[in-house]
Amino acid sequence: MDTTTQHIEKQAQLFKALGHPSRLRMVHFLKGGALCVCELQELIGSDMSTVSRHLSVLKNAKIVKDEKKGTNVYYSLALPCLSAFLECTYDTPFRRKCCVESMGITNGNQEVEG
C-alpha cells in the first residue's frame, strides 16, 4: 500500500469515528478543555458504558487522549486542529468566510460571516 493510500485510509478512519452525533458532541465539549468520563456522561446524557464505548472509538482514531488523575480518567482533544475544521463545517459553505475566500466568490450580495 503506497503512502497516499495509507493517509487516505487513516483519514477515512478519522471520519468514521466522527460519524456519530454523540461522538461529535463529545468533541464539541472537549474543545473547552479536558473532561472526566463522568462529566461527559452528564453532558451527553448516556449511560457510562455507552460514553466509554464512544470514547474508545475516538481514542483508537487518535482524536482524543486520556490521562488518569486519581480515580478519574480525563479526556482531551489530541487533534487541536479538529476544532477549527468542525467550526468550518458548522454552517453552510457560502456563509463561511474561509470557504468564500477559498472559492473566490466575489458576489457583492453574498452573506459572509466570521
N, C-alpha and C positions, 0 to 999 in steps of 0.2 A: 504494500500500500504506500503510495507516494505521500509526501509531506502535505500537499494541498488536501488530499482526501482525508488524511488524519485530522487536519484542522477542521474540516467541514463536519466530520463525524463528532468531534468534540463540541462544535457549535450546536449541532443537532441535539446532542445530549443536554446541553445547557437549556435550549429552548423547550425541550420535552420536560425538563424539571420545572420550568416556569409555567408549564401548561395547565396548571390547576389554580382556580381562584384563591383557594386558601393559602397556597404557597406564595402567590403574588402578594396577598395581604401580609404575609409574614415578612417578605422582603420590604414591603412598604413600611411596616412598623420598625424594622431593623435599620432603616435609613436614619432614624433618630439616635441610634447607638445600641449597644448590647442589651439584650433582654434575656431573662431566665425563662426556662420552659414554662414555668407556672404563670408568668406574665403573658407569654404568648398564648397560652391556653385560654386565659381570661379574655384577651383581645380578640382571638379568633372565635371563641365560643364553641370549641370542640372538646371532646374528652382527651385525656392525657395521651392515650395510645395513638390516637389519630394525629395529634400535633407532633408527637415523637416520630411517627412514620413519615410525615411531610418533611420534618427537619432532616431526617436521614436521607431523603431524596435530594434535598438541597445541598446537604453536606457532601454526598457522593459526587454531585456535579460541581463541587468546589465553589458553590455560590455563597455558602456560609461556612464559618469556622466556629468551633466551640472551645470553651475554656471552663474548667471545673474550678469553682470557688467554694470551698467548704462542702456543703451537701448539695449545692445547686450547680447546674450547668448553664452557662451563659452563651448565647449565640450572637454573632455579629456578622456583618457582611464581609466576605472575603474578596469581593469584586466591587470596590468603591465606584468604579465607572458605571456599574449597573444602574445606579440611581439616576444618573443623567440620561441614560438610554431609556429607562422606563418613563421618566418625565417627558421625554420627547415623544413617546408613543401614547401619552395620556389624552391628547386632543387630536382633532382631525389635522392631516398634514398641511392643509392650506391656511391654517391659523397659526401654525408654529413658525416662529421667526427663523429657527435654524433650518427648517425644511424649505421655507420660502426662499431664503438666501441661496441654499444649495441648488434649488431648481431654477434659479434665475428669474423668478416671477417678478414682473415689474408693473403689474396692473395697479393703477392708482386707486381702484375701488376695492382692492384686496384687503380683507381684515387681517391684521397681523398683531399678535400679542407677544409679550415677552421680550 
